[in-house]
Structures are given as C-alpha cells and as structure tokens.
Amino acid sequence: MTLLSTLRAMPHHLSARRLNMFSSSSFRHIWLIALRDFRQTLSTKSFWLTVVLLPLVPLLIGKITPGLINDREHESIIILDQNNQIAPQLSADLKKYDPTNVTIPAPPNIAHAQPDQLNTVVAQFLAQKKGPSAQTFQGYIIAIPNSFPQTAQVHVWSSHSPGTTLAVIKKTLSHYMRTHGMVAAGLTDDVANHINDLAPDVDLHTPPHGFSPAALIRIGPTCLSYLLLISAVFSIQWLLQALVEERSGKLLETLLACVTPTEIMLGKLLATLMSLCLLVGSWTGAAIAFLLHFAPQFGLPSETILNSLLTPRVLIGAPFFMLTGSSLVAMLTLAISVRCETMREAQGMLAPLLVLLILPVQTLLQMSIAGAATQTISEAQWVPLWTPFLDLAQINSAPLWQLLVQGAEMLLTCAILIPLLKRLFEHSILDHSSASGWKEMSKTILKIIKKQNA
C-alpha cells in the first residue's frame, strides 16, 4: 500500500478543520511522510555513494601520505671545476646533506663551453628533453672559475626554485674561501680548518613533537563537528531537491487532500534528521576504525582520542547539538526550497546559506584545534547558525554553564522558527500564485510576522 492510499484510508475532515498537531493520527501522518522521504533518499545512488566514498578519503590519505613523505625525487648536481680544487668537498657535502643527491659528469657541450657562452649553453640544456617520456633536468649546475677564490663570483643554475641545497653550496664555498684566506695569512692548513670549523654547541630545548594533551582532547569532538557539518550539507541538498521536485510536479497538491501542510513540513524535517543520523553514524564508525588502524603511523594516541569521545559531555551533548543544529539548518533550507519552482533557482538561493555556514565554521574549527583565537571562537559560539558546530568542538573544554545556556538558545531559536516556518510553508503551498525570490520571500515573512503578532 502506498503512502497516498494509506493516508486516504484514514478518517479525517481536513477541509472543515485543521488537524491537531499533537493527535495520534497527526503523528502517524508525519511518520508516514518521513518514512516515505527517507526511503526515497535511500533509493538514490548519490546517498550510497556519499556513505561509501567519504570514508575512503581518510583511507587513501592513510595509505598514500606515508609514501608521499618519503617519496622525494633526487636532484642531479653538475660541478664545473677544471682545477678540481673544491669539487670533491662540495660533492661530499651535498651528499651528506641529502643522500638522494647525485653528482653527474657535465655533458660535453657544457664542459667545453667558453665562459662567455656558458650561460646560453646551460639555458638550452635545462630546457631540452632527454627523451619522449623523460623529465627535464632536475638539480643544479655549479660553475667555479679557475681563479677561485681570488675571484669570488660563482655561477649556479637551478632547474627549479632553489631550496636549502643552495645554502649548502654557499656554506661549502664560504668555508673554502675563509680557509684559503687564513692559509694565505700565514696559518697552517690544520689551524685554519680548526678555526673555520669553530661553532657554538647549542643545546636546543623544544616542546615535544605532536599534539599537546589539550589538543588531543579536542581532536575527537572536532572530527564529530566536521562530520555534522558535512552531513548537514548533504542532507539539506537532498531535502532541497525532493521538495522542489514535488512542488514543481504538483505532488504536494495531491498530498494536501490527505494531510495538512504542517504535517508535510514536519515529516520532511524528520526525514532529513533520519538521513543525517544515518550518515553521521556510519561515518563515525568508519572514522573510529580508521583511527585504530592508522593512528600509530602518524604518532597519535588512539586511546586518548577515543576516551575524549566517551565523556558524559560528549555522550549527552553531542546528540543534542547534532539534532538542534541539523534541525535549524534544515528549517532554513525548507524555507528556501518552498519558495522556489526550479532546482536552478533553489540552488542559487541556497548558496548564500552554505557560504555563511561552511566558511566561518571551517575557519573557526581549524583555530579551535590549534588553540588559537579563543576569544573569537567564544563570541562566535553565540551565533545560532554556528553554535552547534563550535559547541560540539569545544564540548570537553567549554564551561558547563555556557553549554547549557547556548543549548537553551538553540531550543529557543528552533521554537521561534517552527511557527514562522509553519506559516510560510502553508502560505507558499496553498497560494499557488505566489512568486519566488528573495524579495517575495521577505515580503511573505514580514506578513507572517505581522499576522502572528496581531
């Protein structure tokens, strides 16, 4: 039996009176609508691709990142030193600095080039290909004049932006010049090298590498906040698409013969929450499995992070902020989608909401896990649109009174929005001639507020 036939079989007289929201039949209508929308979401390929593909991202990161860290392309070093006075030492220092460095002989056209033609020949060499599938030369070409160190100018060509290898080249050449100058001043080679090698023995004390204990406690809740943010974005997209398609396909008018607009609204909100809970639950389970498997590779204590998710604050506060936060975002999306006739128009009106939600929350969450800009985060936590995400990230460290007050603020915000959304939903569905757009939407909301105050 379909939803429509089930609803039609129920005795009610909606044309004569409005159905009581808190009656058993009304709850049944809401549940049937939510179950129908939830099943439609489950039947889409995009839902299951989202459930499966997103957990693959940390899996790929965990598999690829360790290899990328150790995967370095070696650099080739060509040293032009006809007197061979410093080439052996320079090659040894570069090899000691980076074992992947390889000193190769100079090509004949470079080795026999005249000094005034060397720059042109090297430029052509750096630009040419060695084969159809080969890469260009990667490394440095160092030209040391025969009169070095009396002539201090040394030419160095690099195939890319010079890195710390250039500092090693300068250090070796400077050491040779100073030693040669001391010997010319009358010192022996041993004394000159000893003086040139003098350096302070600095005993550097730094904090231990890795996350601090306070940061480790914030990792778990912050990940939950990110999961809530991503899940909310996907869920409201499905809500937007479903409602716009039903509105343009005149399906809502058919449902109005059996149920009230309020029941349709609450049913769709409930379906959105069900989809979001399924996403968060599946992704949280996958995240815990990945944490236990990959945490040792990155030096993260998995036990500490898991314990931060098992505190009473998280077990009680996380479901509350997830439900209230997703409800708030879903209600705003519902208010937008009910005023749109096409998916293109709905996406355009939803874009500003996503920008106001994603960019500030993502920036503040990064600051939160780094322990920076605490005053800014504390002030932003009072904005209802951002409150659930930031409170969830700070749930183990924020004052308890602040969490309670901001939780009450979320309940109050949802309580204020529900009757406004109810009237907007009824007005938009029942008034088929109402136009869409921000201007018309603002006029409708003002009329609803004035009518409610009256």
matplotlib code that plots the C-alpha trace (Angstrom):
import matplotlib.pyplot as plt

x = [0.0, 1.4, 1.6, -1.2, -3.6, -2.7, -3.5, -6.7, -7.9, -7.7, -10.8, -10.3, -12.0, -9.3, -11.4, -13.6, -11.0, -7.2, -5.8, -4.4, -0.6, -0.4, -3.1, -2.1, -3.3, -1.2, 1.9, 1.1, 0.8, 4.1, 5.8, 4.5, 5.7, 9.1, 9.3, 8.4, 11.0, 13.6, 13.0, 13.3, 16.7, 17.9, 16.9, 19.1, 22.6, 24.0, 23.2, 25.1, 28.0, 28.2, 28.1, 30.8, 33.1, 33.7, 35.2, 37.5, 39.1, 40.9, 41.7, 43.5, 45.2, 46.4, 47.8, 49.3, 50.6, 53.5, 54.7, 54.5, 56.5, 59.4, 59.0, 61.5, 62.8, 66.6, 68.5, 71.4, 74.5, 76.9, 80.1, 82.3, 85.7, 88.6, 91.2, 89.3, 90.1, 86.7, 84.5, 85.3, 84.4, 81.3, 80.1, 80.7, 78.8, 75.8, 75.7, 75.9, 73.1, 70.8, 71.8, 69.5, 71.7, 73.8, 76.8, 76.9, 79.6, 78.9, 77.7, 80.4, 78.8, 78.7, 82.2, 83.9, 81.9, 83.7, 82.9, 81.1, 78.9, 78.3, 75.1, 73.5, 74.6, 73.3, 69.9, 69.5, 70.4, 67.9, 65.1, 65.6, 64.1, 66.2, 63.6, 60.0, 58.8, 61.8, 61.7, 63.8, 67.0, 66.3, 69.1, 71.9, 74.8, 77.7, 80.5, 83.6, 86.1, 89.7, 90.8, 88.6, 88.8, 90.6, 87.6, 84.6, 81.9, 80.4, 77.6, 74.8, 71.9, 68.9, 66.2, 63.6, 63.1, 66.3, 65.8, 68.1, 70.6, 71.7, 72.5, 74.8, 76.6, 77.2, 78.4, 80.9, 82.3, 82.5, 84.3, 86.9, 87.3, 87.9, 90.3, 92.3, 92.5, 93.8, 96.4, 97.5, 97.8, 100.4, 98.3, 98.8, 96.0, 95.1, 94.9, 92.9, 90.4, 90.1, 89.3, 86.9, 85.1, 84.6, 80.9, 78.9, 77.4, 73.8, 71.6, 68.1, 65.1, 61.8, 58.3, 57.7, 56.6, 53.0, 49.8, 49.5, 47.2, 44.7, 44.7, 44.3, 41.2, 39.8, 40.5, 37.6, 34.9, 36.2, 36.0, 32.4, 31.7, 33.2, 31.1, 28.0, 28.9, 29.4, 26.3, 24.1, 25.3, 24.4, 21.1, 19.8, 20.8, 18.6, 15.8, 16.0, 15.9, 13.0, 10.8, 11.4, 10.7, 7.5, 6.4, 7.1, 5.5, 2.3, 2.7, 2.3, -1.2, -2.1, -0.9, -2.8, -6.0, -4.9, -2.7, -2.0, 0.9, 2.2, 2.4, 4.2, 6.7, 7.4, 7.6, 10.2, 12.2, 12.1, 13.2, 16.2, 17.2, 16.9, 19.2, 21.7, 21.8, 22.5, 25.3, 26.9, 26.5, 28.2, 30.9, 31.7, 32.1, 34.4, 36.4, 36.9, 38.1, 40.5, 41.8, 42.6, 44.3, 46.3, 46.9, 50.2, 51.5, 51.0, 52.1, 48.6, 47.5, 44.2, 43.2, 43.3, 41.2, 38.6, 38.4, 37.6, 34.6, 33.3, 32.9, 29.5, 29.5, 30.0, 27.6, 24.8, 25.7, 26.8, 23.3, 21.6, 23.7, 23.6, 19.8, 19.2, 21.9, 20.7, 17.1, 18.0, 19.8, 17.0, 14.3, 16.2, 16.6, 12.9, 12.0, 14.2, 13.0, 9.3, 9.6, 11.3, 9.8, 13.0, 16.1, 18.3, 16.6, 16.7, 20.5, 21.1, 19.1, 20.8, 24.3, 24.5, 23.3, 26.0, 28.7, 27.6, 27.7, 30.7, 33.4, 33.2, 32.7, 35.6, 37.9, 36.9, 37.2, 40.8, 41.5, 39.9, 42.0, 45.1, 44.1, 44.2, 41.7, 39.8, 38.1, 36.8, 35.5, 33.8, 32.0, 31.0, 29.6, 26.6, 25.5, 22.7, 23.8, 27.3, 26.6, 26.1, 29.3, 31.5, 30.0, 30.5, 34.2, 34.6, 32.3, 35.1, 36.7, 34.0, 32.4, 29.3, 27.1, 28.0, 27.0, 23.7, 22.8, 23.7, 21.8, 18.8, 19.4, 19.3, 16.0, 14.5, 15.7, 14.1, 10.9, 10.7, 11.4, 8.9, 5.7, 7.2, 8.2, 4.8, 3.0, 5.5, 5.1, 1.3, 1.3, 3.7, 1.9, -1.7, -1.0, -0.1, 0.2, 2.9, 6.1, 9.5, 12.7, 14.3, 12.1, 8.9, 10.2, 11.0, 7.5, 5.9, 7.9, 7.0, 3.3, 3.6, 5.3, 2.7, -0.1, 1.4, 1.8, -1.7]
y = [0.0, 3.4, 6.4, 8.2, 5.2, 4.8, 8.4, 8.4, 5.4, 7.3, 9.1, 12.9, 16.0, 18.4, 20.7, 21.5, 21.9, 21.7, 18.5, 18.8, 18.5, 16.5, 13.9, 10.3, 10.5, 13.5, 11.8, 8.9, 11.2, 12.8, 9.4, 8.1, 11.2, 11.0, 7.3, 7.9, 10.6, 8.6, 5.6, 7.8, 9.1, 5.5, 4.6, 7.2, 6.3, 9.6, 8.7, 5.4, 6.9, 9.6, 6.9, 4.8, 7.3, 9.8, 7.1, 6.2, 9.7, 9.1, 5.5, 6.9, 9.6, 7.0, 4.8, 7.5, 10.1, 8.0, 7.2, 10.8, 11.9, 9.7, 9.9, 12.6, 12.9, 13.0, 16.1, 15.9, 18.0, 19.1, 20.8, 22.6, 22.8, 22.5, 22.7, 20.1, 22.2, 22.2, 19.8, 16.7, 18.5, 20.2, 16.8, 15.2, 17.9, 17.8, 14.0, 14.3, 16.8, 14.8, 11.2, 11.3, 14.0, 12.5, 14.2, 13.5, 14.5, 17.5, 17.0, 17.7, 20.8, 22.3, 21.0, 22.6, 25.8, 29.1, 31.3, 33.9, 31.1, 29.1, 30.8, 30.2, 26.6, 25.8, 27.5, 25.3, 22.2, 23.0, 23.5, 20.4, 16.9, 13.9, 11.6, 11.4, 10.4, 11.7, 14.6, 17.7, 18.0, 18.4, 19.8, 22.4, 23.3, 24.9, 26.7, 27.5, 29.9, 28.8, 31.8, 30.9, 32.0, 35.1, 35.6, 35.2, 35.1, 31.5, 30.8, 28.5, 27.4, 25.7, 23.9, 25.0, 27.3, 26.9, 25.3, 24.6, 22.9, 26.3, 27.1, 24.0, 25.2, 28.7, 27.2, 24.9, 27.7, 30.2, 27.6, 27.1, 30.8, 31.6, 28.6, 29.7, 33.3, 32.1, 30.0, 32.9, 35.0, 32.5, 29.9, 26.2, 24.2, 22.4, 25.6, 27.3, 24.4, 24.2, 27.9, 27.8, 24.8, 26.5, 26.8, 27.0, 23.9, 24.9, 22.6, 23.4, 22.6, 22.5, 21.2, 17.5, 16.9, 16.1, 17.4, 18.8, 17.0, 19.8, 19.4, 15.6, 16.1, 18.4, 16.1, 13.7, 16.3, 18.4, 15.5, 15.0, 18.6, 18.2, 15.1, 17.1, 19.9, 17.6, 15.5, 18.7, 19.9, 16.6, 16.2, 19.7, 19.2, 16.1, 17.9, 20.8, 18.5, 16.4, 19.4, 21.4, 18.3, 17.6, 21.2, 21.5, 18.1, 19.1, 16.1, 18.4, 19.4, 15.7, 15.2, 18.2, 16.2, 13.8, 15.7, 19.3, 21.4, 21.3, 17.5, 17.6, 20.1, 18.1, 14.9, 16.3, 17.7, 14.3, 12.5, 14.9, 14.1, 10.4, 10.7, 12.8, 10.4, 7.5, 9.5, 10.6, 7.1, 5.3, 7.8, 7.9, 4.1, 4.3, 7.1, 5.1, 2.1, 4.2, 5.8, 2.5, 1.3, 4.5, 6.3, 4.6, 5.6, 9.3, 9.1, 9.7, 8.0, 6.5, 5.6, 9.3, 10.4, 7.6, 8.5, 12.1, 10.8, 8.8, 11.6, 12.4, 15.8, 14.2, 11.3, 13.7, 17.0, 15.6, 14.1, 17.3, 19.7, 17.4, 17.3, 21.0, 22.1, 20.0, 21.0, 24.7, 24.3, 22.0, 24.6, 27.4, 25.1, 24.3, 28.0, 28.5, 25.5, 26.0, 29.4, 28.0, 26.4, 25.1, 23.4, 26.1, 28.8, 26.8, 26.2, 29.9, 30.8, 28.1, 29.1, 32.2, 30.0, 27.4, 30.1, 31.6, 28.1, 26.4, 29.1, 30.6, 27.2, 25.6, 28.5, 28.6, 24.8, 25.0, 27.7, 25.6, 22.6, 24.8, 26.5, 30.0, 32.9, 31.6, 35.0, 35.0, 31.4, 32.2, 35.1, 33.2, 30.4, 32.7, 32.8, 30.2, 29.1, 28.3, 27.4, 23.6, 23.1, 25.2, 23.9, 20.3, 21.0, 22.7, 20.4, 19.0, 22.3, 24.9, 26.0, 23.9, 27.0, 28.2, 24.9, 24.9, 28.5, 28.0, 24.8, 26.7, 29.3, 26.6, 25.3, 28.9, 29.6, 26.4, 27.1, 30.6, 29.3, 26.4, 28.5, 31.0, 28.2, 26.6, 29.8, 30.3, 26.7, 26.9, 30.3, 29.0, 25.7, 27.0, 30.2, 28.9, 32.3, 33.4, 34.3, 33.1, 35.0, 36.8, 39.9, 38.0, 35.7, 38.6, 40.2, 36.9, 36.5, 40.1, 39.4, 36.2, 38.0, 40.8, 38.3, 36.3, 39.5, 40.5]
z = [0.0, -1.0, 1.3, -0.5, -0.3, 3.4, 4.1, 2.2, 4.2, 7.4, 8.6, 8.7, 7.5, 6.6, 4.6, 7.6, 10.3, 10.8, 12.2, 15.7, 15.5, 18.7, 17.9, 17.3, 13.7, 13.1, 14.4, 12.2, 9.1, 10.0, 10.4, 7.1, 5.2, 6.9, 6.1, 2.5, 2.1, 3.9, 1.6, -1.4, -0.1, 0.5, -3.1, -4.7, -5.8, -4.6, -1.0, -1.0, -3.0, -0.2, 2.5, 0.9, -0.8, 2.0, 4.4, 1.5, 1.8, 5.1, 3.9, 0.9, 3.0, 5.5, 2.7, 0.5, 2.9, 4.5, 1.0, -0.1, 2.9, 1.9, -1.8, -2.9, -6.4, -6.4, -7.6, -10.0, -9.4, -12.2, -10.9, -13.4, -11.6, -14.0, -11.3, -9.2, -6.1, -4.4, -6.4, -4.2, -1.0, -2.5, -3.8, -0.4, 1.5, -0.8, -0.5, 3.3, 3.4, 1.2, 0.2, -2.8, -4.4, -7.3, -8.8, -12.5, -15.1, -17.3, -20.8, -23.4, -24.8, -21.3, -20.2, -23.3, -23.5, -23.3, -20.3, -22.3, -24.0, -20.8, -19.8, -23.2, -23.4, -19.9, -20.6, -23.6, -21.7, -18.9, -21.4, -23.6, -23.1, -22.8, -24.4, -25.4, -21.9, -19.8, -17.5, -17.7, -15.8, -12.0, -10.0, -10.0, -12.3, -10.5, -12.4, -10.3, -12.0, -12.3, -10.3, -7.3, -4.5, -5.8, -8.0, -5.7, -8.3, -8.7, -11.2, -10.1, -12.4, -10.9, -12.8, -10.2, -7.3, -5.2, -1.9, 1.1, -1.2, -2.3, 1.4, 1.5, -1.7, -0.2, 3.1, 1.5, -0.8, 2.1, 4.2, 1.4, 0.9, 4.6, 5.0, 1.9, 3.2, 6.6, 5.0, 2.8, 6.0, 7.4, 9.3, 8.7, 7.0, 10.2, 12.2, 9.5, 9.2, 13.0, 13.3, 10.4, 12.0, 15.3, 16.2, 19.4, 20.8, 21.1, 23.3, 22.0, 24.1, 22.3, 23.3, 22.4, 18.9, 18.2, 19.7, 23.2, 25.7, 25.3, 21.5, 21.7, 23.8, 21.1, 18.1, 18.6, 19.2, 16.4, 14.0, 15.1, 14.3, 10.8, 10.3, 11.4, 9.0, 6.0, 6.8, 7.2, 3.8, 2.1, 3.9, 3.1, -0.6, -0.7, 1.1, -1.3, -4.3, -3.1, -2.1, -5.3, -7.5, -5.6, -5.7, -9.5, -10.1, -8.2, -5.9, -2.8, -4.0, -4.1, -0.6, 0.7, 0.1, 2.8, 5.2, 6.4, 5.2, 8.8, 8.7, 5.4, 6.8, 10.0, 8.1, 5.8, 8.7, 10.4, 7.2, 7.0, 10.5, 9.8, 6.8, 8.8, 11.7, 9.3, 7.7, 11.0, 12.5, 9.5, 9.2, 12.9, 12.9, 9.9, 11.5, 14.7, 12.6, 10.6, 13.8, 15.4, 12.2, 11.1, 14.4, 15.0, 11.6, 12.5, 16.1, 17.5, 20.8, 19.7, 23.3, 24.3, 21.4, 21.9, 25.6, 24.7, 22.9, 25.8, 28.3, 29.7, 28.0, 24.6, 25.2, 26.2, 24.4, 21.0, 20.1, 21.4, 19.3, 16.3, 16.3, 17.1, 14.6, 11.8, 12.6, 12.3, 9.0, 7.6, 8.6, 6.8, 3.7, 3.9, 3.9, 0.8, -1.2, -0.6, -2.4, -5.5, -8.6, -10.2, -8.9, -10.5, -8.6, -5.4, -5.7, -6.3, -3.1, -1.0, -2.0, 0.4, 3.3, 2.6, 2.4, 5.7, 7.2, 5.8, 5.6, 9.1, 10.7, 8.9, 9.8, 13.4, 13.8, 12.5, 15.0, 17.7, 17.2, 17.1, 20.3, 18.7, 18.6, 21.7, 22.2, 18.6, 18.9, 22.2, 20.6, 17.5, 19.6, 20.4, 16.7, 16.5, 13.0, 14.2, 17.8, 17.5, 15.4, 17.6, 20.9, 19.7, 19.0, 22.4, 24.4, 26.6, 27.4, 27.4, 30.7, 31.6, 32.1, 28.6, 27.0, 29.0, 28.1, 24.4, 24.3, 25.7, 23.0, 20.3, 21.7, 21.8, 18.2, 16.9, 18.9, 17.3, 13.8, 13.8, 13.9, 11.4, 9.1, 9.5, 8.3, 5.5, 4.4, 4.4, 2.6, -0.1, -0.7, -0.6, -2.5, -6.0, -7.5, -5.1, -6.8, -5.7, -5.0, -2.1, -2.4, -2.4, 0.3, 2.6, 2.0, 2.9, 6.1, 7.1, 6.5, 8.6, 11.5, 11.5, 11.4, 14.2, 16.4, 15.7]

ax = plt.figure().add_subplot(projection="3d")
ax.plot(x, y, z, "-o")
ax.set_aspect("equal")
plt.show()
